[in-house]
């Protein structure tokens, strides 16, 4: 019984010690090129919508500040910050994914 446990533990330790190397497969699925085009289009739409939200939020912020309405002005400020964050994330999505992928590979 102890031999069975010892051999299974040694086998499990051998499995853990193996180096697992998984890389993305760029040609494994049909339609991967079209999917890349779709993702690029979605990123473009996200950038356009975040700039539109920035413009609308800046207008709301201006109206709120001009009419001495602190609630409206604070909503406009939050909208400007959120839309700027969304634009940065949409614009830098590829760079962020590559950065975190390489950090994961280095460990």
WOJOVEN-V616233 format. One record per residue. PSI is psi in whole degrees, 0 to 359 (NA if undefined). NEAR is the number of other ideal C-beta (glycine too) atoms within 12 Angstrom. D_LAST is the distance of its C-alpha to the last C-alpha in Angstrom with 1 decimal. Layout:
psi = (PSI/PSI)
near = (NEAR/NEAR)
d_last = (D_LAST/D_LAST)
This chain:
psi = (316/330/321/317/317/319/324/323/320/321/318/321/325/324/319/326/348/146/117/125/106/128/154/141/114/347/21/330/141/140/14/328/319/324/322/322/318/316/320/320/321/322/321/316/320/319/316/317/326/325/321/317/325/316/314/318/323/322/317/318/316/315/320/320/324/327/10/43/97/329/314/320/319/324/321/320/316/319/321/315/318/318/325/319/319/321/320/317/317/319/328/18/315/317/318/317/317/321/309/331/317/326/319/327/331/336/NA)
near = (7/8/9/10/11/12/13/14/14/14/14/13/12/12/12/11/10/10/8/9/7/9/10/14/8/10/10/10/12/8/11/15/13/12/15/17/13/14/18/17/15/16/25/18/16/24/24/19/19/28/22/18/26/26/20/20/30/24/21/26/27/20/18/23/20/13/14/10/16/13/16/21/23/17/23/29/22/20/27/28/20/20/30/22/19/26/26/19/19/27/19/18/22/16/15/16/16/14/14/15/16/12/11/12/14/8/7)
d_last = (37.8/35.6/34.9/33.7/31.4/30.1/29.6/27.8/25.4/24.7/24.3/21.8/19.8/19.9/18.6/15.6/14.8/14.9/12.1/12.2/12.0/13.6/14.7/17.3/20.8/23.0/26.3/26.1/28.1/31.5/31.8/28.3/29.9/32.2/29.4/27.7/31.1/31.6/28.3/29.3/32.7/31.4/29.3/32.5/34.5/32.1/32.5/36.2/36.5/34.5/36.8/39.8/38.6/38.2/41.8/43.2/41.5/42.8/46.2/46.1/44.9/47.8/50.4/49.2/49.4/52.8/54.4/53.2/51.3/48.2/46.8/46.9/45.5/42.6/41.9/41.9/39.5/37.0/37.5/36.8/33.6/32.4/33.5/31.8/28.5/29.0/29.8/26.7/24.5/26.5/26.6/22.9/21.6/20.4/18.8/17.1/15.8/14.6/12.8/11.0/10.4/8.9/6.6/5.6/5.6/3.8/0.0)
